[in-house]
Amino acid sequence: MRRTAAHVRPRLLAATVTFLLTIPAPADAQIDLVDRGGLRIAVGGYARWLALGHDPRSDVAGAGRSLFQAGVGRLRWTARGGGWLVELHERLGARWSSEPLVPTVLGFGVSAVPTRWDLESVLVDRELLRVAHDVDRLALTVYMPLADVTIGRQAVTWGWATLFPVADLWSRFGPYELETEEKPGLDALRALAYPAERLVLDLVAADRGAARDASVGARLAVSLPSGDLYIAAAKLWRELVFIGGAALVLEEVKLRGEAVLPRGLDRGGWHRPRVTAGADWVRGRWTLSGEFHYNGIGTDSFERYPAVLLDPRVARGESYFLGRWYAGAAGGWSVTDRLTLSASLLGNLLDPSASLSPVATWDLGRRGRVSAGALLTAGERPYGSKGSIPTLPSEFGAYGHLLFAQAGIYF
């Protein structure tokens, strides 16, 4: 019965998206289906389209340019009553490529999906085309005097860093992910408590597919007049991790730093830390951020990049970088109320190699948004023979160049 229902849902989502896109969006970008007697049931969502062209800049035999298109529709269902909230998010996604897609943990659009119960229904699965329906949120939140408790598929975020996150270990986006409207949902039990003024206690227990990999953690944060502090500890997969962060606000500038110290449970011993230090500046229509990063998972030699790629922490998205020392910057300029220009620059300091990602975004108001941009890289190209594992003399030099355009309609 569950399998039959899973195949009906994509048809319902597609029909509902088609209907919703033909009517005006209300001011709060949601449509109330029921609102009486203390019960409110509402629906909202979006439809997005992406097209890109990729030049691999590779000296590997057989590597050539390719085209890629993807579309996604998401419905956000909510039901709210006195002291409780239910959220259900459905995704219907389709992607087409001119060349077969090769599974990878690096590059464009490769954010690792958290280990979770399989609620996906694959409708089409061919070499160049894939269409699937998935449930990305399914959670119940109960608001109680001691804590707000959420059980089910939900988003969990720890940490502040934007270019090189180190504390966001439950699930995180890759550095070149365009579908960032919603973070991948994690199957977890979470409690948010407020034991005293300015204090927040965050408790998380997550299913990782096997009992030995179950993950639990606690984070205590305090908000101060001139900044913020937090400490956290967790058992994540087969590691114990100890995390700390501090931020200091100085008028227009915010200074911040975070560090993660892991200890293995299987082999024991302390692993190299991961540290990010950064600063943010905001003035009027301008924003600017800069970060330095030490990646303890990475290596100081490109010859050992293949070994880092096989590290399970990279495969599950704890890090998307191969090297050890990095610097990055990101900035934005709101040219008008509608037009925003932004860019990010990431650099591997030991290769050396770098990537530049400029983006122009035109806001259509509550109805939608369009943008265009690129991923431009510098560094030595990968080389090797067809059918063999290529040699990567630089990290970002292996990404190639991308040009992309995307559009989104919201309701």
C-alpha positions in Angstrom: 0.0 0.0 0.0 2.9 2.4 0.8 4.5 1.8 -2.6 1.2 2.5 -4.4 0.8 5.8 -2.5 4.3 6.8 -3.3 3.6 6.5 -7.0 0.4 8.6 -6.8 2.1 11.5 -5.0 4.2 12.7 -8.0 1.0 13.0 -10.1 -0.7 15.0 -7.3 2.3 17.3 -6.9 2.6 18.0 -10.6 -1.1 18.7 -11.0 -1.1 21.0 -8.0 2.0 22.9 -9.1 0.4 23.5 -12.5 -2.8 24.8 -10.8 -1.0 27.1 -8.3 1.2 28.8 -11.0 -2.0 30.1 -12.7 -3.3 32.1 -9.7 -1.8 35.2 -8.0 0.4 34.6 -5.0 -0.9 36.0 -1.7 1.2 38.5 0.3 2.6 35.7 2.6 3.4 33.5 -0.4 1.2 30.7 1.0 -2.4 29.6 0.2 -4.7 28.8 3.1 -6.7 25.7 2.5 -8.3 25.5 6.0 -8.3 28.3 8.6 -10.9 27.9 11.3 -11.3 26.5 14.8 -7.7 27.0 15.7 -6.5 24.8 12.8 -4.7 26.2 9.8 -3.6 24.1 6.8 -1.6 25.9 4.1 0.4 25.1 1.0 3.2 27.0 -0.7 6.2 26.2 -2.8 8.2 26.9 -5.9 9.2 25.6 -9.3 12.8 26.1 -10.5 14.7 25.5 -13.7 18.4 25.3 -14.3 20.5 25.1 -17.5 24.3 25.0 -17.7 27.1 24.3 -20.0 30.3 22.7 -18.8 33.8 22.8 -20.3 36.0 20.3 -18.3 39.3 22.0 -19.1 40.8 18.5 -18.9 43.6 16.8 -20.6 42.1 13.4 -19.9 41.3 11.6 -23.2 37.6 11.6 -24.0 36.6 14.5 -21.8 34.4 16.9 -23.7 32.0 19.7 -23.2 28.4 18.9 -22.0 25.0 20.5 -21.4 22.8 19.9 -18.4 19.2 20.9 -17.6 17.3 20.3 -14.4 13.9 21.2 -13.0 12.4 20.9 -9.5 9.0 21.6 -8.0 8.5 21.6 -4.3 5.2 21.8 -2.3 5.4 22.9 1.3 2.4 21.6 3.2 1.9 22.8 6.8 -0.8 22.1 9.4 -0.8 24.1 12.6 -2.9 23.9 15.7 -2.7 24.9 19.3 0.9 24.0 20.4 1.9 21.9 17.4 3.0 22.0 13.8 3.3 19.4 11.0 5.4 20.0 8.0 5.5 18.0 4.7 7.7 19.0 1.8 7.4 17.1 -1.5 10.0 17.4 -4.3 9.5 16.4 -8.0 12.8 16.7 -9.8 14.0 16.0 -13.3 17.4 16.2 -14.8 18.8 15.7 -18.3 22.4 15.8 -19.5 24.1 15.5 -22.9 26.7 13.1 -21.4 26.3 10.3 -18.8 26.6 11.7 -15.3 29.5 10.3 -13.3 29.0 10.1 -9.5 31.4 12.3 -7.7 31.8 14.1 -4.4 33.4 17.2 -5.9 32.3 19.8 -8.4 28.9 21.2 -9.2 25.7 20.1 -7.5 27.1 17.2 -5.5 25.8 18.0 -2.0 25.6 14.8 0.0 22.1 13.8 1.0 22.0 12.7 4.6 21.6 9.0 5.3 17.9 8.6 5.8 14.8 6.4 5.2 14.2 6.0 1.5 11.1 7.9 0.6 12.0 8.4 -3.0 10.0 7.1 -6.0 12.1 7.0 -9.2 9.8 7.5 -12.2 12.4 7.6 -15.0 16.0 6.3 -14.7 17.9 6.4 -17.9 21.5 7.1 -18.8 20.8 10.8 -19.7 17.4 11.4 -18.0 16.2 10.9 -14.4 12.8 11.9 -12.9 12.1 11.2 -9.2 9.7 12.2 -6.4 11.0 12.5 -2.9 9.7 13.6 0.6 12.3 16.1 1.9 10.4 17.2 5.1 8.1 15.2 7.3 8.1 16.4 10.8 6.0 17.1 13.9 6.9 19.9 16.2 5.3 20.2 19.7 5.8 23.4 21.6 6.1 22.7 25.3 7.1 24.8 28.3 10.5 23.2 28.7 11.4 22.8 25.0 10.3 22.8 21.4 10.6 19.2 20.3 10.6 18.1 16.6 10.6 14.5 15.4 11.0 13.4 11.8 12.7 14.7 8.7 13.9 18.2 9.3 16.8 20.7 8.7 19.5 21.0 11.3 22.2 23.7 11.1 25.1 24.3 13.4 27.8 27.0 12.9 28.2 30.3 11.2 30.9 29.9 8.5 29.6 30.4 5.0 32.5 29.6 2.6 34.2 26.9 4.7 31.7 25.5 7.2 33.3 23.2 9.9 30.6 22.9 12.5 27.7 22.2 10.2 28.2 18.4 10.5 24.6 17.1 10.4 24.1 18.0 6.7 25.5 20.8 4.5 25.6 22.1 1.0 28.6 21.7 -1.3 30.4 24.9 -2.2 28.9 25.0 -5.7 25.4 24.0 -5.1 22.7 26.1 -6.8 19.6 24.4 -5.3 20.0 26.0 -1.9 16.3 27.0 -1.3 15.9 24.2 1.2 18.6 22.3 3.1 18.4 18.4 2.8 16.2 17.0 5.5 17.7 14.8 8.2 15.8 12.0 10.1 16.2 13.1 13.7 14.8 14.0 17.1 15.6 17.5 18.1 14.8 19.6 21.2 15.4 23.3 21.5 15.4 24.6 25.1 15.8 28.0 26.6 17.1 27.4 30.2 17.8 31.1 30.8 17.8 34.4 29.1 20.2 34.5 26.2 20.9 30.8 26.5 19.8 28.2 23.9 20.4 24.4 24.3 20.1 22.3 21.2 19.9 18.5 21.5 19.9 16.3 18.4 19.7 12.5 17.9 19.9 11.4 14.3 19.3 8.1 12.5 22.3 7.2 10.3 21.1 3.8 9.0 22.9 1.5 11.5 22.9 1.4 15.3 26.7 1.8 15.5 26.5 5.0 13.4 23.6 6.7 15.2 24.6 10.3 16.0 23.8 12.4 19.1 24.9 15.8 20.1 24.4 18.9 22.3 25.1 22.5 21.6 24.9 25.3 24.2 24.9 28.9 22.8 24.9 32.2 24.7 24.1 35.6 23.1 26.1 38.5 24.5 25.7 42.2 24.0 28.9 42.3 21.9 28.8 38.9 20.3 28.0 35.2 20.6 29.6 32.0 22.0 28.8 28.3 21.7 30.3 25.0 22.7 29.1 21.6 21.5 29.9 17.9 21.7 28.6 15.1 19.6 29.1 11.5 18.6 28.9 11.6 14.8 29.1 8.4 12.9 32.3 6.8 14.4 33.8 10.0 15.8 33.6 12.0 18.9 33.7 15.7 18.0 34.2 18.8 20.2 33.2 22.1 18.7 33.6 25.7 19.8 32.8 29.1 18.2 33.0 32.7 19.1 31.9 35.9 17.4 32.6 39.6 18.2 30.5 42.4 16.8 32.3 45.8 16.2 29.8 48.2 14.7 29.8 47.3 10.9 32.3 44.4 11.3 31.7 40.9 12.8 34.8 38.8 13.6 34.2 35.0 14.1 36.0 31.8 14.5 35.0 28.1 14.8 37.0 24.9 15.5 36.2 21.2 15.4 38.4 18.6 17.2 37.5 15.0 16.3 38.6 11.7 18.0 38.1 8.4 16.3 36.1 5.6 18.0 37.3 2.7 15.9 41.1 3.3 15.7 41.1 5.8 18.5 43.4 8.8 18.7 42.8 12.5 17.9 42.4 13.5 14.3 43.6 16.8 12.8 41.2 19.7 13.7 39.2 21.8 11.2 39.2 25.5 11.8 37.6 28.5 10.1 38.3 32.2 11.0 36.4 34.9 9.2 35.0 38.5 9.2 31.8 40.0 7.8 31.3 43.7 6.8 27.9 45.3 5.9 27.4 48.8 4.8 24.2 50.0 3.0 23.9 48.0 -0.2 27.3 46.3 0.2 28.3 43.1 2.0 31.7 41.5 2.2 33.0 38.3 3.9 36.4 36.7 4.1 37.5 33.4 5.6 40.7 31.4 6.3 40.3 27.7 6.6 42.5 24.8 7.9 41.0 21.4 6.7 42.3 18.6 8.8 40.7 16.0 6.5 42.7 17.2 3.6 46.3 16.7 2.5 49.3 18.9 1.8 50.2 17.0 -1.4 48.2 16.6 -4.6 49.5 13.1 -5.0 47.4 12.1 -2.0 44.2 13.6 -3.4 42.8 10.2 -4.5 43.1 8.9 -0.9 41.2 12.0 0.4 38.4 11.3 -2.1 38.0 7.8 -0.5 37.7 9.2 3.0 34.2 8.4 4.3 34.0 11.9 5.9 34.3 13.4 2.4 31.7 10.9 0.9 29.1 12.0 3.5 29.7 15.7 3.1 31.6 16.7 6.2 34.2 18.4 3.9 34.1 19.1 0.1 37.8 20.0 -0.1 40.9 18.0 -0.7 43.7 20.3 0.5 44.7 21.6 3.9 45.0 25.4 3.7 42.4 27.7 2.1 41.3 31.3 1.8 38.1 32.7 0.4 36.0 35.9 0.0 32.4 36.6 -1.0 30.7 39.9 -1.7 27.4 41.4 -2.8 26.1 44.7 -4.1 22.4 45.5 -4.3 22.5 47.7 -7.3 18.7 48.3 -7.1 15.9 46.9 -5.1 15.6 44.2 -7.9 19.2 43.7 -9.2 21.9 42.1 -7.1 25.5 41.3 -8.1 27.5 38.9 -6.1 30.7 36.8 -6.3 32.7 34.3 -4.3 36.4 33.4 -4.6 37.9 30.3 -3.2 41.6 29.4 -3.2 43.6 26.3 -2.4 46.8 27.9 -1.1 49.1 24.9 -1.6 48.2 23.7 -5.2 47.8 26.6 -6.0 44.4 26.8 -7.6 41.3 29.0 -7.4 37.6 29.4 -8.4 35.6 32.5 -9.1 31.8 32.4 -9.1 30.1 35.7 -10.3 26.3 35.8 -10.2 23.7 38.4 -11.3 20.2 38.0 -9.8 17.0 39.8 -10.8 14.2 39.7 -8.2 10.7 39.6 -9.7 9.2 40.1 -6.3 7.2 37.4 -4.5 6.5 35.8 -7.9 10.0 34.7 -8.9 13.7 35.3 -9.5 16.0 34.8 -12.4 19.8 34.7 -12.3 22.8 33.9 -14.5 26.4 33.3 -13.5 29.6 31.2 -14.0 32.1 29.1 -12.3 35.6 30.0 -13.5 38.6 28.1 -12.3 42.4 28.4 -12.5 44.9 25.7 -11.8 46.7 22.8 -13.5 44.4 20.6 -15.5 43.8 16.9 -14.7 45.5 14.4 -17.0 45.5 10.7 -17.7 44.3 8.1 -20.1 40.7 7.2 -20.9 39.3 4.6 -18.5 41.9 5.2 -15.7 41.7 7.4 -12.6 43.0 10.8 -13.7 45.8 12.6 -11.9 44.7 15.8 -10.2 47.7 18.2 -10.0 45.4 20.9 -8.6 42.0 20.9 -6.9 40.0 23.7 -8.5 41.8 23.2 -11.9 39.9 19.9 -12.1 36.4 21.6 -11.9 36.5 23.2 -15.3 34.4 26.1 -16.3 30.6 26.4 -16.0 28.0 28.9 -17.4 24.5 28.7 -16.0 21.1 30.3 -16.0 18.2 29.6 -13.6 14.7 30.8 -13.0 12.3 30.3 -10.1 8.6 30.9 -9.6 7.3 31.0 -6.1 3.7 30.6 -4.7 
